[in-house]
Amino acid sequence: MPDENNPIVLPADVPLAAPPPDHPTDRSSDHQKTSLWNALSWVRDLAFSVLIAVILIVFIYQPVKVEGTSMMPTLTDQERIFINKFTYHFGLGEIQHGDMVVFWFPLDPQKSYIKRVIGVPGDRIRIEAGQVYVNDQPLTEDYVPEEYRDRVSWEPHRVPEGEYFVLGDHRSSSSDSRTWGFVKRDAIYGKAVFVYWPLDKMGRIR
């Protein structure tokens, strides 16, 4: 019988100790570290992207603005294009028929011109009433619409070694090799490859 002065004490379940609450200072520190790491990662990625862009622009691609109408309809006045400055160097590519090249103008090396390559070294070029012949074969030029043609003739010439015969696509308004002669290889510094402005004409140059 229980003694009223000495009550029986029965064992009770002892609750597990609750984990100490997170200290607000610890949470704030972790958040700051995460934010700092994210910011550093963003800066790193941005710096890397800028470096790649600089390398591309300085050593490979260069943006230029087209001035004039001599390459219409392929290129129009005030269009923005990229030229590849790397493709003709280090043996990575040869200048070929149909390439659209950028070069220092033979009569004024301070100016840059853009024209299409029609004749490479060794080719025999002649023009009869606007029809171009390369090595006695008539040249098919789908890039020159009828309204852009002219009826100019040019007596036969052999393209010298290390030089090129170039024409504008807009034959009736182009100053080109028919007027001032061949372009030396050393004067050619890029190949037109891509239109980036205006947006509706964005795409590869052919």
C-alpha positions as YAML, in Angstrom:
chain: A
units: angstrom
residues:
- id: 1
  name: MET
  ca: [0.00, 0.00, 0.00]
- id: 2
  name: PRO
  ca: [1.48, 3.26, -0.94]
- id: 3
  name: ASP
  ca: [2.72, 5.47, 1.78]
- id: 4
  name: GLU
  ca: [1.12, 8.85, 1.39]
- id: 5
  name: ASN
  ca: [4.22, 10.49, 2.81]
- id: 6
  name: ASN
  ca: [6.41, 8.60, 0.36]
- id: 7
  name: PRO
  ca: [4.56, 8.38, -2.95]
- id: 8
  name: ILE
  ca: [5.74, 5.87, -5.48]
- id: 9
  name: VAL
  ca: [7.67, 7.46, -8.34]
- id: 10
  name: LEU
  ca: [7.17, 5.62, -11.63]
- id: 11
  name: PRO
  ca: [9.82, 5.99, -14.41]
- id: 12
  name: ALA
  ca: [8.72, 8.20, -17.28]
- id: 13
  name: ASP
  ca: [9.87, 8.39, -20.92]
- id: 14
  name: VAL
  ca: [12.70, 10.83, -21.15]
- id: 15
  name: PRO
  ca: [12.28, 13.08, -24.19]
- id: 16
  name: LEU
  ca: [15.21, 13.35, -26.58]
- id: 17
  name: ALA
  ca: [17.06, 16.58, -26.32]
- id: 18
  name: ALA
  ca: [16.07, 18.95, -29.13]
- id: 19
  name: PRO
  ca: [18.95, 20.16, -31.42]
- id: 20
  name: PRO
  ca: [20.08, 23.65, -30.71]
- id: 21
  name: PRO
  ca: [18.48, 26.16, -33.03]
- id: 22
  name: ASP
  ca: [20.52, 27.57, -35.91]
- id: 23
  name: HIS
  ca: [22.24, 30.71, -34.95]
- id: 24
  name: PRO
  ca: [21.09, 33.60, -37.16]
- id: 25
  name: THR
  ca: [24.70, 34.69, -37.62]
- id: 26
  name: ASP
  ca: [25.64, 31.28, -39.12]
- id: 27
  name: ARG
  ca: [22.81, 31.42, -41.67]
- id: 28
  name: SER
  ca: [23.77, 34.95, -42.70]
- id: 29
  name: SER
  ca: [27.42, 33.96, -43.14]
- id: 30
  name: ASP
  ca: [26.54, 30.97, -45.36]
- id: 31
  name: HIS
  ca: [24.28, 33.15, -47.49]
- id: 32
  name: GLN
  ca: [27.00, 35.76, -47.91]
- id: 33
  name: LYS
  ca: [29.53, 33.09, -48.93]
- id: 34
  name: THR
  ca: [27.12, 31.67, -51.53]
- id: 35
  name: SER
  ca: [26.35, 35.12, -52.95]
- id: 36
  name: LEU
  ca: [30.05, 35.97, -53.13]
- id: 37
  name: TRP
  ca: [30.85, 32.71, -54.92]
- id: 38
  name: ASN
  ca: [28.04, 33.26, -57.41]
- id: 39
  name: ALA
  ca: [29.26, 36.79, -58.08]
- id: 40
  name: LEU
  ca: [32.84, 35.61, -58.60]
- id: 41
  name: SER
  ca: [31.65, 32.87, -60.96]
- id: 42
  name: TRP
  ca: [29.66, 35.41, -62.97]
- id: 43
  name: VAL
  ca: [32.65, 37.76, -63.19]
- id: 44
  name: ARG
  ca: [34.88, 34.87, -64.25]
- id: 45
  name: ASP
  ca: [32.48, 33.79, -67.00]
- id: 46
  name: LEU
  ca: [32.07, 37.37, -68.21]
- id: 47
  name: ALA
  ca: [35.83, 37.92, -68.32]
- id: 48
  name: PHE
  ca: [36.29, 34.68, -70.25]
- id: 49
  name: SER
  ca: [33.59, 35.66, -72.74]
- id: 50
  name: VAL
  ca: [35.16, 39.08, -73.26]
- id: 51
  name: LEU
  ca: [38.57, 37.48, -73.78]
- id: 52
  name: ILE
  ca: [37.18, 35.12, -76.42]
- id: 53
  name: ALA
  ca: [35.40, 38.02, -78.14]
- id: 54
  name: VAL
  ca: [38.60, 40.07, -78.21]
- id: 55
  name: ILE
  ca: [40.57, 37.15, -79.66]
- id: 56
  name: LEU
  ca: [37.93, 36.58, -82.34]
- id: 57
  name: ILE
  ca: [37.77, 40.25, -83.31]
- id: 58
  name: VAL
  ca: [41.50, 40.99, -83.19]
- id: 59
  name: PHE
  ca: [42.82, 37.81, -84.76]
- id: 60
  name: ILE
  ca: [39.99, 36.17, -86.69]
- id: 61
  name: TYR
  ca: [36.83, 38.22, -87.34]
- id: 62
  name: GLN
  ca: [36.49, 41.95, -87.84]
- id: 63
  name: PRO
  ca: [33.23, 43.88, -88.16]
- id: 64
  name: VAL
  ca: [33.15, 46.31, -91.09]
- id: 65
  name: LYS
  ca: [30.60, 48.58, -92.71]
- id: 66
  name: VAL
  ca: [29.82, 48.37, -96.43]
- id: 67
  name: GLU
  ca: [29.91, 51.76, -98.14]
- id: 68
  name: GLY
  ca: [28.64, 52.14, -101.66]
- id: 69
  name: THR
  ca: [26.56, 50.12, -104.11]
- id: 70
  name: SER
  ca: [29.18, 48.27, -106.15]
- id: 71
  name: MET
  ca: [28.38, 44.88, -104.55]
- id: 72
  name: MET
  ca: [24.59, 45.07, -104.88]
- id: 73
  name: PRO
  ca: [22.43, 43.10, -104.69]
- id: 74
  name: THR
  ca: [24.63, 40.77, -102.61]
- id: 75
  name: LEU
  ca: [25.70, 43.56, -100.26]
- id: 76
  name: THR
  ca: [24.00, 46.93, -99.93]
- id: 77
  name: ASP
  ca: [25.18, 50.32, -98.70]
- id: 78
  name: GLN
  ca: [25.58, 50.62, -94.89]
- id: 79
  name: GLU
  ca: [25.26, 46.90, -94.22]
- id: 80
  name: ARG
  ca: [27.44, 45.52, -91.43]
- id: 81
  name: ILE
  ca: [29.42, 42.37, -92.09]
- id: 82
  name: PHE
  ca: [32.10, 40.23, -90.52]
- id: 83
  name: ILE
  ca: [35.27, 39.52, -92.45]
- id: 84
  name: ASN
  ca: [37.54, 36.58, -91.68]
- id: 85
  name: LYS
  ca: [41.13, 37.80, -91.41]
- id: 86
  name: PHE
  ca: [42.51, 34.37, -90.57]
- id: 87
  name: THR
  ca: [41.33, 32.12, -93.37]
- id: 88
  name: TYR
  ca: [43.91, 33.19, -95.98]
- id: 89
  name: HIS
  ca: [46.86, 33.02, -93.61]
- id: 90
  name: PHE
  ca: [48.95, 30.20, -92.17]
- id: 91
  name: GLY
  ca: [48.02, 27.96, -95.09]
- id: 92
  name: LEU
  ca: [44.45, 27.46, -93.85]
- id: 93
  name: GLY
  ca: [42.76, 28.55, -97.06]
- id: 94
  name: GLU
  ca: [43.41, 29.70, -100.59]
- id: 95
  name: ILE
  ca: [41.76, 32.59, -102.39]
- id: 96
  name: GLN
  ca: [39.30, 30.99, -104.79]
- id: 97
  name: HIS
  ca: [37.00, 31.99, -107.63]
- id: 98
  name: GLY
  ca: [33.87, 33.62, -106.25]
- id: 99
  name: ASP
  ca: [35.35, 34.64, -102.91]
- id: 100
  name: MET
  ca: [34.32, 38.09, -101.76]
- id: 101
  name: VAL
  ca: [37.54, 39.68, -100.54]
- id: 102
  name: VAL
  ca: [38.49, 42.87, -98.70]
- id: 103
  name: PHE
  ca: [41.74, 44.54, -99.76]
- id: 104
  name: TRP
  ca: [43.68, 47.78, -99.76]
- id: 105
  name: PHE
  ca: [42.78, 49.78, -102.85]
- id: 106
  name: PRO
  ca: [45.80, 49.72, -105.23]
- id: 107
  name: LEU
  ca: [45.55, 53.42, -106.06]
- id: 108
  name: ASP
  ca: [45.10, 54.53, -102.43]
- id: 109
  name: PRO
  ca: [46.27, 52.03, -99.78]
- id: 110
  name: GLN
  ca: [44.47, 54.04, -97.10]
- id: 111
  name: LYS
  ca: [41.13, 52.83, -98.47]
- id: 112
  name: SER
  ca: [39.60, 49.34, -98.29]
- id: 113
  name: TYR
  ca: [37.55, 47.85, -101.11]
- id: 114
  name: ILE
  ca: [35.40, 44.74, -101.28]
- id: 115
  name: LYS
  ca: [34.98, 42.84, -104.56]
- id: 116
  name: ARG
  ca: [34.44, 39.33, -105.88]
- id: 117
  name: VAL
  ca: [37.36, 37.27, -107.16]
- id: 118
  name: ILE
  ca: [36.87, 36.38, -110.83]
- id: 119
  name: GLY
  ca: [40.40, 35.43, -111.86]
- id: 120
  name: VAL
  ca: [43.24, 33.79, -109.91]
- id: 121
  name: PRO
  ca: [46.91, 33.63, -110.95]
- id: 122
  name: GLY
  ca: [47.32, 32.02, -114.36]
- id: 123
  name: ASP
  ca: [43.72, 32.56, -115.50]
- id: 124
  name: ARG
  ca: [43.06, 34.15, -118.86]
- id: 125
  name: ILE
  ca: [40.29, 36.74, -118.54]
- id: 126
  name: ARG
  ca: [38.34, 38.57, -121.19]
- id: 127
  name: ILE
  ca: [34.97, 40.35, -121.28]
- id: 128
  name: GLU
  ca: [32.79, 40.68, -124.35]
- id: 129
  name: ALA
  ca: [29.82, 43.05, -124.09]
- id: 130
  name: GLY
  ca: [29.48, 42.29, -120.39]
- id: 131
  name: GLN
  ca: [29.93, 38.50, -120.64]
- id: 132
  name: VAL
  ca: [32.95, 37.36, -118.62]
- id: 133
  name: TYR
  ca: [35.14, 34.54, -119.95]
- id: 134
  name: VAL
  ca: [37.61, 32.67, -117.73]
- id: 135
  name: ASN
  ca: [40.06, 30.52, -119.68]
- id: 136
  name: ASP
  ca: [37.79, 30.88, -122.73]
- id: 137
  name: GLN
  ca: [34.77, 29.53, -120.84]
- id: 138
  name: PRO
  ca: [31.73, 31.81, -120.30]
- id: 139
  name: LEU
  ca: [31.27, 32.49, -116.60]
- id: 140
  name: THR
  ca: [27.81, 31.87, -115.15]
- id: 141
  name: GLU
  ca: [27.09, 34.65, -112.67]
- id: 142
  name: ASP
  ca: [23.74, 34.14, -110.97]
- id: 143
  name: TYR
  ca: [24.69, 36.83, -108.44]
- id: 144
  name: VAL
  ca: [24.53, 39.52, -111.16]
- id: 145
  name: PRO
  ca: [20.89, 40.26, -112.12]
- id: 146
  name: GLU
  ca: [20.24, 41.49, -115.62]
- id: 147
  name: GLU
  ca: [19.50, 45.03, -114.45]
- id: 148
  name: TYR
  ca: [22.94, 45.24, -112.83]
- id: 149
  name: ARG
  ca: [24.88, 44.17, -115.94]
- id: 150
  name: ASP
  ca: [26.60, 46.40, -118.44]
- id: 151
  name: ARG
  ca: [27.93, 45.90, -121.95]
- id: 152
  name: VAL
  ca: [31.56, 46.78, -121.31]
- id: 153
  name: SER
  ca: [34.26, 44.76, -123.07]
- id: 154
  name: TRP
  ca: [37.80, 44.08, -121.81]
- id: 155
  name: GLU
  ca: [40.58, 42.68, -123.93]
- id: 156
  name: PRO
  ca: [42.16, 39.35, -122.92]
- id: 157
  name: HIS
  ca: [44.68, 39.40, -120.07]
- id: 158
  name: ARG
  ca: [46.55, 36.71, -118.19]
- id: 159
  name: VAL
  ca: [46.35, 37.16, -114.41]
- id: 160
  name: PRO
  ca: [49.93, 37.54, -113.15]
- id: 161
  name: GLU
  ca: [51.40, 35.35, -110.44]
- id: 162
  name: GLY
  ca: [50.52, 36.64, -106.97]
- id: 163
  name: GLU
  ca: [47.68, 38.85, -108.27]
- id: 164
  name: TYR
  ca: [43.90, 38.60, -108.72]
- id: 165
  name: PHE
  ca: [41.23, 39.94, -111.04]
- id: 166
  name: VAL
  ca: [38.20, 41.26, -109.13]
- id: 167
  name: LEU
  ca: [34.81, 42.68, -110.10]
- id: 168
  name: GLY
  ca: [31.87, 44.24, -108.30]
- id: 169
  name: ASP
  ca: [28.52, 42.46, -108.59]
- id: 170
  name: HIS
  ca: [26.86, 45.71, -109.68]
- id: 171
  name: ARG
  ca: [28.77, 45.89, -112.95]
- id: 172
  name: SER
  ca: [27.27, 49.15, -114.15]
- id: 173
  name: SER
  ca: [28.39, 51.08, -111.04]
- id: 174
  name: SER
  ca: [31.55, 49.27, -109.94]
- id: 175
  name: SER
  ca: [35.12, 50.53, -110.08]
- id: 176
  name: ASP
  ca: [37.19, 47.35, -110.27]
- id: 177
  name: SER
  ca: [39.95, 45.49, -112.11]
- id: 178
  name: ARG
  ca: [38.54, 46.57, -115.46]
- id: 179
  name: THR
  ca: [39.55, 50.12, -114.53]
- id: 180
  name: TRP
  ca: [42.59, 49.94, -112.26]
- id: 181
  name: GLY
  ca: [44.00, 46.46, -112.85]
- id: 182
  name: PHE
  ca: [44.82, 43.46, -110.70]
- id: 183
  name: VAL
  ca: [45.01, 43.21, -106.90]
- id: 184
  name: LYS
  ca: [48.19, 41.93, -105.31]
- id: 185
  name: ARG
  ca: [47.92, 39.02, -102.90]
- id: 186
  name: ASP
  ca: [49.62, 41.01, -100.13]
- id: 187
  name: ALA
  ca: [46.88, 43.66, -100.33]
- id: 188
  name: ILE
  ca: [44.09, 41.16, -99.61]
- id: 189
  name: TYR
  ca: [43.53, 40.90, -95.87]
- id: 190
  name: GLY
  ca: [40.11, 39.33, -95.38]
- id: 191
  name: LYS
  ca: [37.19, 37.36, -96.72]
- id: 192
  name: ALA
  ca: [33.60, 38.58, -96.28]
- id: 193
  name: VAL
  ca: [31.71, 35.79, -94.54]
- id: 194
  name: PHE
  ca: [28.65, 37.01, -92.65]
- id: 195
  name: VAL
  ca: [26.07, 39.81, -92.63]
- id: 196
  name: TYR
  ca: [24.98, 40.73, -89.10]
- id: 197
  name: TRP
  ca: [23.05, 43.94, -89.76]
- id: 198
  name: PRO
  ca: [20.29, 44.60, -90.69]
- id: 199
  name: LEU
  ca: [18.73, 41.64, -88.96]
- id: 200
  name: ASP
  ca: [16.48, 40.70, -91.88]
- id: 201
  name: LYS
  ca: [19.59, 40.08, -94.02]
- id: 202
  name: MET
  ca: [21.57, 38.24, -91.36]
- id: 203
  name: GLY
  ca: [23.33, 35.19, -92.73]
- id: 204
  name: ARG
  ca: [26.33, 33.81, -94.58]
- id: 205
  name: ILE
  ca: [27.63, 35.64, -97.61]
- id: 206
  name: ARG
  ca: [27.70, 33.61, -100.81]
...
